[in-house]
Amino acid sequence: MNRREFLFAAGSLAAAAPTRIIDTHTHFYDPSRPEGVPWPGRNDPLLFRTVLPKHYKEIARPLGVSGTVVVEASPWVEDNQWVLDLAREDPFLVGLVGHLEPGQPEFKTNLERFRKNPLFLGIRVGPAALSKDASDFERLSDADLEIDVLGPASMFPSLVRFAGRFAKLRIVINHLPLDWPADSVAPRAALRELRNCPNVFAKVSGVLRRMDGRTPADVAFYRESLDELWTIFGPGRVIYGSNWPVCEKVAPYADVQKVVMEYFAAKGTDAVERYFWKNSLTAYRWKPAG
């Protein structure tokens, strides 16, 4: 890219910048606590450090981020409260996707406890949870909460069936686009079927890939996979997330945001606004300050 092209691109991005940016996928934790943390492990030199909102805001605010939905990776029930306590002190945290296990005897009690806090927006589950006791998902739906789903592409057929059973439950697929298995016919067909499931949202938070020791930051490298998601979910069901600080394993935060900013900017102002914050209001029902 020559200087003229660079300046043109920079001007285009500035013109298309959203009025606010809500990052719907961050993690906060503190291994220095007396009880430590169950994740990440000590053998992860990048992630095993104290990661708090102040550290995130140092890098995200200069890039226009105005708030975040935290996704709890810890299986410890009290760590849900730990994040909610952080959010009580810092309005930059607009909500929490907690970690509770459907099908466990204590699920109902824990859900009743946390749902009283308006910052508790839902829970994250893995593919195995989709086949568990339906009553717990009905409780989530009745409480107007959502679920984030984390898993490989092979879960898509099950997810289509699940989304049909719980049509009033909002479902957010984490870290799209996913890597396709060797035999991807059934998962790809199921992903396309999700076009007909208006309660399912695509969190476009796993775009960048490390290839041959480097991470391309050119949107053209990722256009095909982003076009697939755009075709299926359209402008109203795609959501911005970074997966910080895990994304730093692949690229700096600025590169993660730059690629999706360029892609959605080319779709127009409305697409940018929807992707970077408006669709997250629909999926998570977080409450804007004031």
Secondary structure, DSSP 8 states (H G I E B T S, - for coil): --HHHHHHHHHHHHHH--S-EEEEEE--B-TTSTT--SSS-TT-TTTSS-B-HHHHHHHHGGGTEEEEEEE-----THHHHHHHHHHHH-TTEEEEEE---TTSTTHHHHHHHHHTSTTEEEEEE-GGGGGS-HHHHHHHHHTT-EEEE---GGGHHHHHHHHHHTTTSEEEE-SSS----SS-HHHHHHHHHGGG-TTEEEEE------BTTB----HHHHHHHHHHHHHHHTTTSEEE---BTGGGGTS-HHHHHHHHHHHHHTT-HHHHHIIIIIHHHHHH------
